[in-house]
Amino acid sequence: QVQLVESGGGLVQPGGSLRLSCAASGNIFRINAMGWYRQAPGKPRELIASITSGGSTNYADSVKGRFTISRDNAKDTVYLQMNSMKPEDTAVYYCNADVKSVDSYSGSYYLDDSWGQGTQVTVSS
């Protein structure tokens, strides 16, 4: 299995910046797409940014121009740089990775849609 560990969440004031990191570990053969989701209380989880293995990115309209997703393939890590933050950015942020993994016993390959456990981001004065 593949594990995703998130870090960088916390409290930030409006207009401030925060940088999230998500490191993947485990039986990784190749990581395909990676992305960041967020979920506010009482609202559905939404995809806010994604990045392919080749570096192509996509953003939700709500974060375009403010957030930047990037990845370091050598470190199996994806980042989310959040600038000009607003109170409505307050949510639990989840990392996601589409991973081609390898079974430790059989050596067979399989796809593993992995999720981090979430990190709280709060934007408030």
Steps between C-alpha positions, in 0.01 A plus 500: 500500500589864462488757777463875462617730777386862495656795674489878502146567613414749768367846569568787263362851478307626197735599222769277637667193358533137589680210338375144525712194435401140437758224487421156366671186622461127467516259211506762229581415144375821350279788608267623233276794582499671839255751634369704787143491624332695774186459701328758715250395769167403347633526147618237253863434439623684193802473280687828502824416321655210314825426325599223263826312496607724215428817694173609343281678754135579547326720755154565627371846418491588867877474536630597157765766519549447872604137544779313327543125494839347433678170546845360557506159337835413655345542845154363412361821641232744391467855626230761514609859532208710618522877470254783554301274724139572585277387787308284254816297450448360848461123468665168550741443215564152365776374279425238237727292281436256219777249554617199308621273776656157526391222730769401748426128474402433142673786325182580312420856407177671594350847519459654842288810547655633820383773736660695777318534829446872460649814647301790640544841343335794671501853361403752763606827656 
